[in-house]
């Protein structure tokens, strides 16, 4: 088996609960970074989250959305075809956090 094949095989051994918890950490840190950006006058770019922010529901909405996605990841991760999407969600939320950190350092 190739080196890349070994990495993919080992990723398949990670539990869905672990992936869901990592998603929660990334997503909730996104919420904290977003709140810091709002205090600097930066608007929310996501239209759904902007609507929640406008109606004073940003924090409960973000927590509810994070919990829903985490439960979905944890429950469905045992299905092999779902794993790339779960890892994609982790990669995307990690990228959003890196973007927030960069943006907050510039503002």
For each residue, the residues with C-beta under 8 A, 3 or more apart:
1: 5 6 9
2: 5 6
3: 6 7
4: 7 8
5: 1 2 8 9
6: 1 2 3 9 10
7: 3 4 10 11
8: 4 5 11 12
9: 1 5 6 12 13
10: 6 7 13 14
11: 7 8 14 83 87
12: 8 9 80 83
13: 9 10
14: 10 11 18 19
15: 18 19 77
16: 19 20 73 74 75 76 77 78 86
17: 20 21 74
18: 14 15 21 22
19: 14 15 16 22 23 73 74 77 86 87 90
20: 16 17 23 24 70 71 73 74 77
21: 17 18 24 25 70
22: 18 19 25 26 90
23: 19 20 26 27 66 69 70 73 86 89 90 93
24: 20 21 27 28 66 67 70
25: 21 22 28 29
26: 22 23 29 30 90 93 94 96 97
27: 23 24 30 31 62 65 66 69 70 93
28: 24 25 31 32 62 63 66
29: 25 26 32 33 97
30: 26 27 33 34 62 93 96 97 100
31: 27 28 34 35 58 59 62 63 66
32: 28 29 35 36
33: 29 30 36 37 97 100 101 104
34: 30 31 37 38 44 49 58 62 100
35: 31 32 38 39 58 59
36: 32 33 39 40 100 104
37: 33 34 40 42 100 103 104 107
38: 34 35 41 42 43 44 53
39: 35 36
40: 36 37 104 107
41: 38
42: 37 38 103 107
43: 38 50
44: 34 38 49 50 53 58
45: 50
46: 49 50
47: 50 51
48: 51 52
49: 34 44 46 52 53 58 61 62
50: 43 44 45 46 47 53 54
51: 47 48 54 55
52: 48 49 55 57 58 61 62
53: 38 44 49 50 56 57 58
54: 50 51
55: 51 52
56: 53
57: 52 53 60 61
58: 31 34 35 44 49 52 53 61 62
59: 31 35 62 63
60: 57 63 64
61: 49 52 57 58 64 65
62: 27 28 30 31 34 49 52 58 59 65 66
63: 28 31 59 60 66 67
64: 60 61 67 68
65: 27 61 62 68 69
66: 23 24 27 28 31 62 63 69 70
67: 24 63 64 70 71
68: 64 65 71 72
69: 23 27 65 66 72 73 89
70: 20 21 23 24 27 66 67 73 74
71: 20 67 68 74 75
72: 68 69 75 76
73: 16 19 20 23 69 70 76 77 82 86 89
74: 16 17 19 20 70 71 77
75: 16 71 72 78
76: 16 72 73 79 82 86
77: 15 16 19 20 73 74 82 83 86
78: 16 75
79: 76 82 83
80: 12 83
81: 84
82: 73 76 77 79 85 86
83: 11 12 77 79 80 86 87
84: 81 87 88
85: 82 88 89
86: 16 19 23 73 76 77 82 83 89 90
87: 11 19 83 84 90 91
88: 84 85 91 92
89: 23 69 73 85 86 92 93
90: 19 22 23 26 86 87 93 94
91: 87 88 94 95
92: 88 89 95 96
93: 23 26 27 30 89 90 96 97
94: 26 90 91 97 98
95: 91 92 98 99
96: 26 30 92 93 99 100
97: 26 29 30 33 93 94 100 101
98: 94 95 101 102
99: 95 96 102 103
100: 30 33 34 36 37 96 97 103 104
101: 33 97 98 104 105
102: 98 99 105 106
103: 37 42 99 100 106 107
104: 33 36 37 40 100 101 107
105: 101 102
106: 102 103
107: 37 40 42 103 104
